[in-house]
Amino acid sequence: MSLTSLAPLLDAAAVGDTQEGVPLALYLAVSGGLFLLGLLGVLTRRNPLLLLLAVELLLNSANLALVGFSRYWNVTDGHVFALVVMVVAAAEVVIGLGLVVAVFRQRLALDVDQMSSMKG
């Protein structure tokens, strides 16, 4: 198989995208893959730092889908909403890391199952 025979398959117009550049299907495929990795991390990890990282993957996959749809429909609403999601994600990281540092300073175990209740 030569590269010239693959050219129609790689062409953006063949996928159904009317704009030049990356097709919407590729945005959604990468976004779905990131979401599945984040979901797998949330369901299987016990370390709170890894949980925060997995939640960030979930939020970034949503951002990628928003930006992909925004580019596809040629509007800026998705970009603005993705920026708002990034601000919320940054706040979530600050609060989460603050809790992890507070637990670590008290020499408690960094296991999510053992930290299920907050004690004063």
N, C-alpha and C positions, 0 to 999 in steps of 0.2 A: 504494500500500500504506500503510495507516495503522498507527499504533503499536499499536492494539488488536488488529490481526490478528497482530502479532508477539509479543504477550504470551505465548501458550502456548509459543512456541519459546524464550523467555527464562526461562521458569519452571523453577525447580530441580527440581520434581517431574517435569516432562516429560523431563528428562535422565536421571532415575533416581536422583538423590540424595535420601536420606531426610531430610537435615538442611536447615535454612534456611541461606542464605548462598551461598558460592561452590561450584559443583559440582566433583566430583573430576576430571571430564574437563577442566575449565579449568585446574586445577592441573597436570595432566599435560601439557596442550598447551603451557603456558608453560614448564614444566620441560624439555620436549623441545626447544622452540625455543632456550632458553638453552644446552642441551647441544650442539645443532648449531652454534651460534655459537662456543662454546668449542672444539669439535672443529675447526672451520674455522680458528680462530686458532692452535691448536697445530700444525696441519698446514701452514699457509702462512707463518707468521711466523718471522723469524730473530733478531729482537731479544729478548734474555732478559727484559726488562721486559714486553714484550707477551706473551711466553710465560707468564710468571707470571700476568698478567691473564687470559689464556685458561684457565689451569688453575683460577683462582678461579671463573670462570664455570662450569666443569664441576662443581666442588664445590658451588657455590650451586644449580645445577640439581638435583643429588642431594638437597640439603637441602630444596628446595621440594617435590620428590616425597615425601620422608619426612614432611614436615609435612602435605601433602595427604592421604596415606594415614592418618596419625595422626588427623587431624580426621574423616575418613570413618568410621573404625572406632571413634572416640571413646575412644581410649587415648592415654596420654602417652609411650609408648615411642619413637615417632618424633621427638617434640620433644627428648627427652633425647639420642637418637642424633645428631640434627642439631646439638645443642650441642657434642657431642664432635667432630663433623666440623669445626665452626667453630674449635675449639681447635687441631686438627691443621692447618687451613688457615692460621691465624695463625702457627704455628710454621714452616710451610713458607715463608711470606712473609718472616719474619725471616731465615731461613737463606739464602733465595734473594737477598734484597736485600743481605745481607752479602757474598755471593759476587760480585754485580754491582759493588758498591762496591770490593771488593778488586781486581777485574780492571780497573776504570776507573782506579784510582789507579796501576796499573802501566803505564798508557797503552797497553793492549792493545786490540785491536779487539773491539767488543761484537757479535760475530757468533757464533751458536750453532754453525755448521759449523766455524769456526776454533777454538772452545773445546771441541772434542770430547774432548781428552785433558788431564788435569790434570797440570801439570808443577810441580815444586818450585822 
